[in-house]
Amino acid sequence: MRVGVAGLGRMGAAIAARLIEVGHDLTVWNRAPGKVEPLAAAGAKVAASPAGLATQVEAIVTILTNRDAIAAVYDGPSGLLAGSVKGKLVIDMSTVQPETEVALAERVRAKGATFVECPVGGTVGPAREGKLLGVAGGAAEDFARAKPLLAQMCRRVEHVGPVGAGSSMKLALNLPLMVYYQAMGEAYVLCRHLGLDPKWLMELMADTSGGPNILKVRGPKIAEALAGGDGGPPAFDVDSIRKDLATMAAEGRARGTRLPLAEQTLAIFDEAAKDGWGKRDGAALPAYWPMRASRDKEKR
Ligand SMILES: NC(=O)c1ccc[n+]([C@@H]2O[C@H](COP(=O)([O-])OP(=O)(O)OC[C@H]3O[C@@H](n4cnc5c(N)ncnc54)[C@H](OP(=O)(O)O)[C@@H]3O)[C@@H](O)[C@H]2O)c1
């Protein structure tokens, strides 16, 4: 199939590489032009604009930072929707508020194209291997059309309702994880003085009722950060986590309530960003509060 990926951030680039690998005829575009090069070297065609990309392909995939990025890539004289999109399939996988996807779906359908949202769980590695967890929103027949392509990107894809439902579900899936990173940091403050090996500690925590899946997948990275390492190149960085938490808090307000845990966690991670942690991987966050505790102790 002729597929286009517009937006080659960490996730978009990994998904694009995966789509080439499974045999699609891929066209790519990215705002910062340098990011197209590795994909071009892997066989992708490079479009000069989102509109050009849309015109060349049968299906369009986007995974972008936020609502503003979606507007920048879809709208305007050279945006995706200025291309020839009638009858084509459009899938947006960004993590945003449901209302953003609902509004985007209207703009896409007004051009005669099919729209499905499918935000994903899982980071760069699973994206590269086609092992994401997708939560799709769209009409049943639109989801059926998108499913074969989504199945090449996801180990599991669930249709959770109309457009907007996928975003609601994705925000819900991510909230406990983000709060957990801070919970782990506070837990470590309570037991750090025992001098136990953080790797062993992650394994022990994973073996308890309070141990989430993330400890099995990212436990070694968390342990490395607790031991003073920087966590390596970020797959999902602290700034992206702050964006997700802010989106959750905004969605809570839109639903008429506060999300006190998410809001408090966001305030702490905002402090982490001010302390220069914004570009570090999220798996390093459990080390932030213990670091703060040491700093506060030294000041006293
Ligand atoms: N990383 C993860 O582990 C992960 C996992 C699941 C979901 N997500 C979600 O996936 C989305 C992308 O995440 P990511 O980690 O891949 O982010 P990223 O590496 O920062 O990439 C963001 C992409 O959006 C583009 N973009 C941002 N603002 C733009 C604008 N105004 N105009 C045009 N393009 C713009 C960027 O273009 P430039 O390259 O030109 O800046 C880049 O292609 C986010 O919604 C995130 O929450 C991420």
The ligand as a Gaussian input file, in Angstrom:
#p B3LYP/6-31G(d) Opt

LIG

0 1
 N        7.714000       8.771000      22.790000
 C        6.881000       7.886000      23.284000
 O        7.298000       6.934000      23.958000
 C        5.400000       7.983000      23.031000
 C        4.609000       6.847000      23.299000
 C        3.243000       6.887000      23.034000
 C        2.679000       8.065000      22.559000
 N        3.468000       9.154000      22.332000
 C        2.791000      10.354000      21.796000
 O        3.160000      10.447000      20.413000
 C        3.259000      11.818000      20.021000
 C        4.657000      12.075000      19.473000
 O        5.600000      11.760000      20.486000
 P        7.176000      11.675000      20.169000
 O        7.791000      11.175000      21.433000
 O        7.416000      10.993000      18.869000
 O        7.497000      13.238000      20.055000
 P        8.702000      13.970000      19.318000
 O        9.871000      13.063000      19.136000
 O        8.897000      15.247000      20.052000
 O        8.095000      14.270000      17.856000
 C        7.059000      15.187000      17.687000
 C        6.735000      15.301000      16.210000
 O        5.745000      16.350000      16.064000
 C        6.246000      17.320000      15.137000
 N        5.759000      18.669000      15.448000
 C        5.645000      19.249000      16.653000
 N        5.175000      20.506000      16.529000
 C        4.999000      20.720000      15.202000
 C        4.545000      21.812000      14.428000
 N        4.135000      22.962000      15.011000
 N        4.517000      21.691000      13.095000
 C        4.904000      20.525000      12.498000
 N        5.345000      19.443000      13.162000
 C        5.383000      19.552000      14.504000
 C        7.755000      17.239000      15.294000
 O        8.387000      17.856000      14.200000
 P        9.933000      18.382000      14.327000
 O       10.772000      17.145000      14.208000
 O       10.073000      19.321000      13.207000
 O       10.056000      19.032000      15.674000
 C        7.940000      15.727000      15.340000
 O        7.815000      15.161000      14.069000
 C        2.923000      12.640000      21.267000
 O        1.561000      12.976000      21.242000
 C        3.233000      11.665000      22.419000
 O        2.497000      11.962000      23.585000
 C        4.798000       9.137000      22.543000

